[in-house]
Amino acid sequence: MNAKERWERESLAATLKKNPERKPAFETSSGIPLERVYGPLSGDPPANVGFPGEYPFTRGVQPTMYRGRFWTMRQYAGYATAEESNRRYKFLLAQGQTGISVAFDLPTQIGYDPDDPMALGEVGKVGVSIPTLDDMARLFDGIPLHKVSTSMTINAPASVMLAMYIAVGKRQGVEPGKLRGTIQNDILKEYIARGTYIFPPAPSMRLITDVFRYCKTEVPEWNTISISGYHIREAGSTAVQEVAFTLANGIAYVQAALRAGLEVDDFAPQLAFFFNAHNQFLEEVAKFRAARRLWAGIMRERFKAKNPKSWMLRFHTQTGGSTLTAQQPEVNVARVTIQALAAVLGGTQSLHTNCMDEALQLPTESAARVALRTQQMLAFESGVADTADPLAGSYAVEALTDEIERRAMEYIAQIDEMGGALAAIERGFIQNEIQDAAYRYQKAVEAKEQIVVGVNEFTVEEELKLERLRVDPAMEQNQCDKLAALRARRDPARVSELRTRLETAARGSENLMPLLIACVEGDVTLGEICGTLRGVWGEYRPTI
């Protein structure tokens, strides 16, 4: 029995029994049959390439990949109030989106209520304002949580947003065990590249491992963290650095969970990742393949995980926001298509395609529809989803995969020598490497060594006449009024009791998730919860 026959018997058969393929047969427009997976004309594939659905997962995490089902089409959206964002989600779902991705405004991301002086002028501007459980309920009004998968891009207060989501599920009659989705919950990349942190590292990591432990038993279908390379790349890193620094952060989270007393196979299957997709097409495809192979080895060899699901790097991809141009914005449709194709050929599990107007403003409905249609065109018209890892065996792609893996491992070894990701962050090593890469790229653009179409070459004089999405300035005051009404009708004694319990628990070591759920159900606001925790733990201040 050759390797392919063994794969078909041991891996493929079980998958087909559980999840049949989309069609009984796949073929090209000329009637040429397409195999599930292709390999060498003679002999077996190299061990570090292998077959999809098997260690080291270079070729994907499922034996049939998109022949079984397409990636989740998850468009990132959210602005102004819960009601307005709810309308956008329903619009996207009606257009064929298959998952929800929530963008929160800056006050929510850093744990402030809309009426806090720190929130002035920022409420609802770059995402939706969600200070209370009632807001979260309005956000998902008419959207059955047991039928949709939801991703929430939230980090420092991720545990609070998850508590609200669980509570909304209860209101809908959906048990936590039936909820599916992801919270980003990745504080290390906030220290590195994004800045929406609240608490110092130790209590931040405690919140993360509390989520790991709670979801293991109570919300087993939930991805407890989305370890993010996206923002590292947006800050200016190279593809190699994106892989290396993301996986180094992943190692730190695994180590923190082990120190907290968790067994690796109890939480590792619920880890997820989030990567960027940029313009250098072949490098991007190779990057995803290299990241999967690296993580599989790290989990099996370094952390001795036994469950194959613990070895799998499952990831969401977003096309590169920093690559979009305000000049000739229609060209962004082509950029996004190339980037999305790289993500699909690289084996992503879910995908957001940026809108052509995002370099200028929040996306309009028409721009969001074009972005979603880009994914649908790739899925239903291009044929690239009809065979697994179709670029495997390409001399260029395999060589790039090997080289990205090698260079990323060199970075990870260097970070290990420093004492791990957190130590490297505190020394400024990771930040400086990203800043140097960003500087080199900008110098190359200015010297026209790197051409950006419409920016430093192929420019035109134009008057932009795009449809505009405007956030009503009165919305901020309306949010403050809703908050005042909530505070007037709730039970102040109950709120005081819950905040006191939270303060005591934060000084101890109990898992905070059950208490956070009780707090949001008792109408304690996001700002009050985070304010209580700030009083115990303080705030993070960079030392470099």
LOMIDO-352380 format. One line per field, with one value per residue (C-alpha): residue number from 1; x, y, z. Coordinates in steps of 0.1 Angstrom, whole numbers, plus 5000, padded with zeros to 4 digits. Layout:
% residues N
seq: (NUM/...)
u: (X/...)
v: (Y/...)
w: (Z/...)
This chain:
% residues 544
seq: (1/2/3/4/5/6/7/8/9/10/11/12/13/14/15/16/17/18/19/20/21/22/23/24/25/26/27/28/29/30/31/32/33/34/35/36/37/38/39/40/41/42/43/44/45/46/47/48/49/50/51/52/53/54/55/56/57/58/59/60/61/62/63/64/65/66/67/68/69/70/71/72/73/74/75/76/77/78/79/80/81/82/83/84/85/86/87/88/89/90/91/92/93/94/95/96/97/98/99/100/101/102/103/104/105/106/107/108/109/110/111/112/113/114/115/116/117/118/119/120/121/122/123/124/125/126/127/128/129/130/131/132/133/134/135/136/137/138/139/140/141/142/143/144/145/146/147/148/149/150/151/152/153/154/155/156/157/158/159/160/161/162/163/164/165/166/167/168/169/170/171/172/173/174/175/176/177/178/179/180/181/182/183/184/185/186/187/188/189/190/191/192/193/194/195/196/197/198/199/200/201/202/203/204/205/206/207/208/209/210/211/212/213/214/215/216/217/218/219/220/221/222/223/224/225/226/227/228/229/230/231/232/233/234/235/236/237/238/239/240/241/242/243/244/245/246/247/248/249/250/251/252/253/254/255/256/257/258/259/260/261/262/263/264/265/266/267/268/269/270/271/272/273/274/275/276/277/278/279/280/281/282/283/284/285/286/287/288/289/290/291/292/293/294/295/296/297/298/299/300/301/302/303/304/305/306/307/308/309/310/311/312/313/314/315/316/317/318/319/320/321/322/323/324/325/326/327/328/329/330/331/332/333/334/335/336/337/338/339/340/341/342/343/344/345/346/347/348/349/350/351/352/353/354/355/356/357/358/359/360/361/362/363/364/365/366/367/368/369/370/371/372/373/374/375/376/377/378/379/380/381/382/383/384/385/386/387/388/389/390/391/392/393/394/395/396/397/398/399/400/401/402/403/404/405/406/407/408/409/410/411/412/413/414/415/416/417/418/419/420/421/422/423/424/425/426/427/428/429/430/431/432/433/434/435/436/437/438/439/440/441/442/443/444/445/446/447/448/449/450/451/452/453/454/455/456/457/458/459/460/461/462/463/464/465/466/467/468/469/470/471/472/473/474/475/476/477/478/479/480/481/482/483/484/485/486/487/488/489/490/491/492/493/494/495/496/497/498/499/500/501/502/503/504/505/506/507/508/509/510/511/512/513/514/515/516/517/518/519/520/521/522/523/524/525/526/527/528/529/530/531/532/533/534/535/536/537/538/539/540/541/542/543/544)
u: (5000/5015/5012/4982/4963/4971/4960/4927/4920/4932/4923/4901/4875/4865/4861/4840/4817/4812/4812/4804/4819/4799/4795/4797/4825/4847/4859/4871/4850/4865/4853/4887/4883/4899/4914/4910/4948/4977/5012/5044/5039/5060/5068/5054/5055/5082/5074/5074/5047/5026/4988/4961/4946/4977/5008/5026/4995/5015/4988/4958/4940/4912/4917/4891/4897/4871/4856/4839/4828/4840/4859/4837/4831/4833/4832/4845/4818/4805/4800/4779/4752/4742/4711/4730/4756/4728/4713/4747/4751/4716/4725/4757/4740/4713/4741/4755/4780/4784/4799/4798/4828/4824/4844/4842/4849/4880/4863/4849/4883/4900/4873/4855/4818/4806/4801/4836/4857/4883/4857/4848/4847/4854/4821/4810/4836/4858/4834/4803/4798/4789/4791/4762/4745/4715/4737/4751/4715/4705/4736/4724/4686/4670/4703/4700/4733/4731/4730/4758/4795/4807/4842/4848/4879/4885/4915/4920/4883/4877/4866/4839/4826/4825/4805/4780/4778/4771/4745/4728/4728/4710/4684/4678/4675/4709/4731/4768/4778/4761/4778/4804/4829/4862/4874/4907/4919/4955/4971/5008/5003/4986/5018/5038/5018/4984/4981/4946/4959/4946/4963/4999/5010/5004/4967/4962/4975/4954/4922/4933/4939/4907/4889/4908/4898/4862/4855/4871/4840/4813/4818/4837/4829/4844/4879/4893/4920/4929/4967/4971/4998/4975/4983/5020/5020/4999/5026/5052/5066/5078/5060/5087/5084/5046/5050/5078/5064/5029/5040/5064/5033/5014/5042/5039/5002/5007/5033/5011/4982/5006/5018/4982/4978/4960/4969/4980/4954/4927/4930/4952/4924/4905/4935/4931/4953/4947/4970/4973/4974/4996/5004/5034/5013/5036/5053/5018/5007/5040/5037/5005/5019/5050/5031/5010/5040/5059/5030/5024/5060/5060/5029/5039/5076/5080/5048/5042/5006/4990/4957/4962/4937/4963/4988/4965/4970/4935/4934/4913/4927/4921/4934/4960/4945/4978/4981/4950/4954/4933/4944/4924/4905/4889/4923/4919/4894/4922/4946/4921/4913/4950/4953/4922/4933/4966/4946/4925/4954/4972/4943/4925/4895/4878/4883/4875/4880/4886/4865/4878/4870/4886/4916/4892/4863/4841/4828/4795/4770/4778/4816/4810/4789/4817/4842/4819/4812/4850/4851/4820/4835/4866/4845/4819/4836/4873/4877/4906/4885/4880/4913/4934/4965/4968/5002/5019/5049/5056/5094/5089/5062/5079/5113/5096/5077/5110/5128/5101/5100/5138/5140/5110/5126/5157/5137/5118/5152/5164/5133/5136/5171/5158/5133/5103/5079/5071/5107/5114/5086/5098/5132/5117/5133/5101/5089/5123/5125/5090/5099/5131/5112/5086/5113/5130/5097/5089/5124/5119/5086/5101/5130/5105/5123/5089/5061/5026/5002/4985/5008/5044/5037/5008/4993/4963/4947/4913/4884/4871/4833/4827/4795/4801/4791/4785/4781/4755/4773/4742/4748/4774/4749/4722/4745/4752/4715/4708/4735/4720/4686/4701/4719/4686/4665/4690/4695/4724/4729/4732/4757/4778/4778/4789/4817/4829/4829/4848/4874/4879/4882/4907/4929/4927/4931/4896/4884/4868/4846/4815/4816/4820/4788/4770/4782/4770/4737/4734/4738/4773/4787/4819/4835/4826/4840/4873/4874/4872/4900/4921/4918/4933/4957/4966/4974/5002/5028/5055/5090/5108)
v: (5000/5034/5066/5079/5047/5048/5084/5076/5047/5063/5100/5106/5079/5091/5127/5117/5096/5126/5154/5144/5166/5194/5176/5140/5149/5179/5188/5218/5237/5214/5183/5173/5155/5171/5149/5156/5160/5158/5145/5134/5114/5087/5080/5096/5133/5144/5139/5176/5181/5150/5150/5174/5166/5149/5160/5183/5198/5217/5210/5220/5208/5188/5159/5173/5210/5231/5202/5195/5230/5265/5287/5308/5342/5365/5402/5425/5451/5473/5511/5535/5518/5482/5488/5502/5474/5448/5461/5458/5422/5412/5429/5409/5376/5382/5387/5353/5360/5328/5342/5375/5395/5423/5456/5475/5512/5524/5531/5495/5481/5498/5494/5527/5536/5561/5588/5585/5616/5593/5583/5618/5620/5583/5566/5545/5559/5529/5502/5496/5509/5480/5491/5470/5436/5454/5468/5433/5419/5446/5439/5403/5410/5386/5367/5332/5326/5288/5291/5316/5317/5350/5365/5394/5415/5425/5419/5436/5432/5400/5381/5407/5406/5368/5370/5393/5370/5340/5360/5370/5334/5325/5352/5336/5302/5290/5271/5281/5247/5255/5288/5289/5316/5333/5361/5376/5378/5383/5409/5403/5417/5447/5454/5449/5465/5479/5495/5487/5472/5479/5458/5447/5413/5391/5398/5400/5365/5354/5366/5347/5314/5319/5319/5288/5269/5281/5273/5239/5227/5253/5266/5238/5249/5284/5294/5310/5331/5342/5347/5375/5382/5405/5436/5427/5428/5460/5476/5470/5435/5412/5379/5360/5382/5379/5341/5341/5367/5353/5318/5331/5347/5314/5296/5322/5315/5278/5282/5305/5279/5251/5272/5278/5240/5232/5201/5210/5188/5204/5238/5236/5224/5257/5279/5298/5322/5353/5363/5390/5385/5409/5414/5392/5363/5333/5344/5347/5312/5298/5318/5300/5266/5273/5285/5254/5231/5251/5251/5214/5207/5231/5215/5179/5180/5209/5207/5169/5173/5140/5151/5158/5187/5203/5202/5220/5257/5269/5305/5334/5357/5394/5410/5437/5470/5487/5479/5498/5532/5563/5571/5553/5533/5511/5494/5481/5456/5440/5441/5424/5397/5387/5387/5367/5341/5337/5330/5304/5287/5288/5270/5296/5285/5319/5351/5388/5408/5445/5470/5494/5525/5515/5538/5567/5558/5532/5509/5516/5488/5488/5485/5458/5438/5440/5427/5398/5391/5388/5358/5343/5346/5328/5301/5295/5306/5302/5265/5270/5254/5221/5204/5206/5227/5230/5247/5219/5206/5239/5244/5281/5275/5246/5265/5296/5275/5259/5292/5310/5281/5283/5320/5320/5293/5314/5343/5319/5305/5341/5350/5318/5328/5362/5343/5342/5366/5387/5393/5401/5426/5443/5446/5462/5436/5426/5462/5473/5445/5456/5492/5485/5465/5492/5518/5498/5493/5531/5540/5515/5531/5566/5555/5537/5505/5492/5504/5511/5515/5549/5562/5564/5553/5553/5583/5603/5636/5627/5640/5613/5609/5579/5573/5583/5565/5590/5584/5607/5630/5628/5591/5596/5616/5590/5562/5583/5588/5551/5545/5570/5554/5519/5533/5548/5516/5490/5478/5499/5476/5446/5465/5475/5439/5425/5451/5443/5406/5413/5433/5406/5379/5399/5400/5362/5334/5321/5319/5352/5341/5330/5363/5384/5367/5375/5411/5418/5400/5423/5454/5463/5481/5474/5506/5497/5462/5474/5503/5478/5457/5488/5496/5463/5456/5491/5498/5487/5513/5505/5505/5512)
w: (5000/4990/5010/4991/4996/5034/5036/5018/5042/5075/5071/5041/5047/5082/5069/5040/5062/5086/5060/5024/4997/4981/4948/4937/4912/4904/4870/4849/4824/4797/4816/4830/4863/4893/4920/4957/4960/4937/4944/4926/4895/4911/4947/4978/4987/5011/5048/5055/5027/5032/5027/5038/5071/5085/5104/5097/5080/5054/5029/5052/5083/5065/5041/5017/5024/5005/4986/5019/5026/5017/5042/5064/5047/5077/5069/5097/5105/5132/5137/5157/5177/5182/5162/5132/5133/5136/5104/5087/5099/5086/5053/5049/5060/5034/5008/5016/5044/5065/5098/5118/5128/5152/5152/5185/5190/5208/5242/5242/5232/5262/5287/5290/5289/5264/5291/5304/5296/5279/5254/5242/5204/5199/5206/5176/5153/5143/5156/5176/5211/5235/5272/5285/5281/5267/5239/5232/5230/5206/5185/5179/5179/5154/5148/5164/5181/5178/5140/5134/5142/5157/5159/5182/5177/5213/5235/5269/5279/5258/5288/5295/5259/5260/5293/5275/5245/5268/5286/5254/5243/5276/5268/5235/5251/5237/5261/5262/5249/5216/5210/5182/5175/5185/5207/5197/5234/5223/5246/5236/5201/5217/5236/5204/5176/5184/5218/5230/5263/5298/5324/5330/5317/5347/5353/5315/5311/5341/5323/5292/5310/5329/5296/5285/5316/5316/5279/5281/5300/5295/5259/5242/5206/5212/5201/5232/5215/5180/5182/5158/5132/5114/5134/5135/5097/5097/5118/5091/5097/5069/5062/5080/5111/5110/5113/5138/5162/5161/5169/5196/5212/5208/5226/5255/5258/5259/5286/5306/5305/5315/5345/5354/5358/5325/5304/5269/5252/5273/5257/5226/5203/5210/5200/5167/5147/5126/5097/5071/5034/5014/4977/4972/4961/4962/4995/5011/5000/5013/5046/5055/5047/5067/5097/5098/5096/5123/5148/5143/5152/5181/5197/5191/5198/5222/5242/5238/5228/5219/5203/5166/5170/5193/5164/5139/5132/5122/5111/5099/5073/5065/5034/5040/5053/5051/5014/5005/4988/4990/4954/4927/4954/4927/4922/4958/4944/4924/4954/4977/4951/4948/4986/4991/4965/4984/5016/4999/4982/5016/5033/5054/5076/5073/5054/5055/5023/5028/5010/4983/5003/5037/5032/5033/5055/5071/5043/5027/5020/4983/4990/5016/4990/4964/4990/4999/4962/4957/4981/4965/4930/4943/4958/4931/4899/4900/4907/4931/4959/4940/4949/4981/4982/4944/4945/4964/4945/4928/4930/4939/4966/4982/4983/4998/5024/5035/5037/5056/5081/5085/5090/5114/5135/5137/5152/5176/5188/5194/5213/5234/5243/5256/5279/5256/5239/5269/5277/5241/5241/5273/5258/5227/5205/5186/5183/5169/5144/5131/5130/5111/5085/5081/5077/5050/5031/5033/5020/4991/4982/4983/4961/4937/4943/4955/4931/4946/4918/4919/4947/4934/4898/4874/4891/4879/4888/4901/4921/4944/4943/4966/4984/5021/5053/5080/5117/5132/5158/5180/5184/5212/5233/5227/5240/5271/5276/5273/5299/5323/5319/5327/5358/5370/5367/5379/5415/5429/5459/5436/5414/5445/5458/5424/5421/5456/5448/5417/5435/5461/5434/5414/5444/5447/5422/5414/5378/5370/5342/5362/5382/5350/5336/5369/5367/5331/5339/5369/5346/5357/5327/5308/5322/5357/5354/5339/5364/5393/5378/5371/5408/5417/5390/5377/5340/5317/5310/5284/5298/5265)
